[in-house]
Amino acid sequence: MAAACIGNLLEWYDFSVYALFAPYIARALLPPGDPLSQLAQSLLVFALGAVARPVGALLLGQFADRRGRGTALMLTCLLMGAGTALILFDPPYAVAGRVSILVLCLARLLQGISAGGEIGGAAAFLVERAGRGRHGFAASFLQATMGLSNMLGAAVAASLTALLTDAQLAHWGWRVPFAIGLAIIPLGIVLRRNDAAPKPPAAARPPILRTLARHHRGSLAAALGLSLLWGAAPYALVIYLPLYAQRFSGVTVHASYVASLAGNIALVAGSLTAGAVADRIGVRRLLIAATLLLIVLPGPILGVLKSDPGTAAMIAVAAGLCGLVALFVGAAPLGIAGLFPAAVRATGIALSYNAAVSVFGGFAPALLASLGTAWHGVPSAALYVALAALPALAALLSPPFRHGHALSRAEKSISPAPESISVRMPGDETLAPATRGGTLS
């Protein structure tokens, strides 16, 4: 679990601290202008990493399916470290001019490629290594590390804003979080080295993309629909929440960072709980319930800040929203992994997830910042998540989830057993060979 999740922790840590320190990054590395324009430019560079994710999904997802999960995870860790180092040592715009912009863009591209390949290999790795009946709990650690990374980022941000002046943060303090991220890279390499022995390429295997296109179109469509909400909810309600609260609700910078730290504790606990519950009641049932809650509850929760922008209210809002997100994202890795057989699982997960995150996740902060506080009285972040939840709900009601045809093939590859398999999977069915005519019951 540590080997699989360390890269995900680094990925989300770098993404979260970039979002938290976006105003300072803009002042240091982008052309002078009004603060809102600089912030928008900085968030668009943030989105550049999301655009590069499908490239990483195509390249590293297939690499993981052909050459082994561990080898691919080692490569993604190295790419993430290279991108973090570029941001850390990027010269200020006042010194290097446009070179600083190019270095920042290159760093985000490398981080995006790494993140694009990370999710497929890590999710497949966790599900395939899990014990029988523990697939959901094992996969939920992937999202729990997102909360841990956000906690680390929020703790660093809260500490720096308390210890340094605004001028010090603008001059050099914003680089400290990236130095911490770079220091974690060697740990990731050490943890993944033991699992990085490449497997020999299989002879005469059909191309992975052609296999997905011919035999798993329904699973890809269902995974894409689920991934829209998997990408949108964390970006809009977890990563973007501190900036949203600061700009539109009058919450202080320090209070928003402290609340983000508290909220991500709820994200970690909620993700692990969701994985364990998915193993007991079935992941499809849990995902449907979580999707409906994400449609209904974020608006009223965010509305609390209109009447009370204090620290206590901000902590309660962050904890509530992160807990809601956790119910969905904690179970989502198993939900999508179960749609694909092992031979194409890493690529299938990576392609569907990153295609969705590229648009609905990476551009969420810039889009929400431009939209303002609300659409017709509904907080923009809440409405954004509700819209993303509609295709996710449709995916959960589609044949690949409802009938479990692809799921039975995936279950055989996840937990092979000579006689019977008794594991809850995304269709909520229990698979056993001695069922009626070999079908699911």
Secondary structure, DSSP 8 states (H G I E B T S, - for coil): -HHHHHHHHHHHHHHHHHHHTHHHHHHHHS----HHHHHHHHHHHHHHHHHTHHHHHHHHHHHHHHH-HHHHHHHHHHHHHHHHHHHHT---HHHHTHHHHHHHHHHHHHHHHHHHHHHHHHHHHHHHHS-TT-HHHHHHHHHHHHHHHHHHHHHHHHHHHHHS-HHHHHHTGGGHHHHHHHHHHHHHHHHHHTT-------TT---HHHHHHHH-HHHHHHHHHHHHHHHHHHIIIIISHHHHHHHHH---HHHHHHHHHHHHHHHHHHHHHHHHHHHHH-HHHHHHHHHHHHHHSHHHHHHHHHH--SHHHHHHHHHHHHHHHHHHHTTHHHHHHTTS-GGGHHHHHHHHHHHHIIIIITTHHHHHHHH-SEETTEEHHHHHHHHHHHHHHHHHTSHHHHT-HHHHHHHHHHS--SS------TTS----TTSGGG---
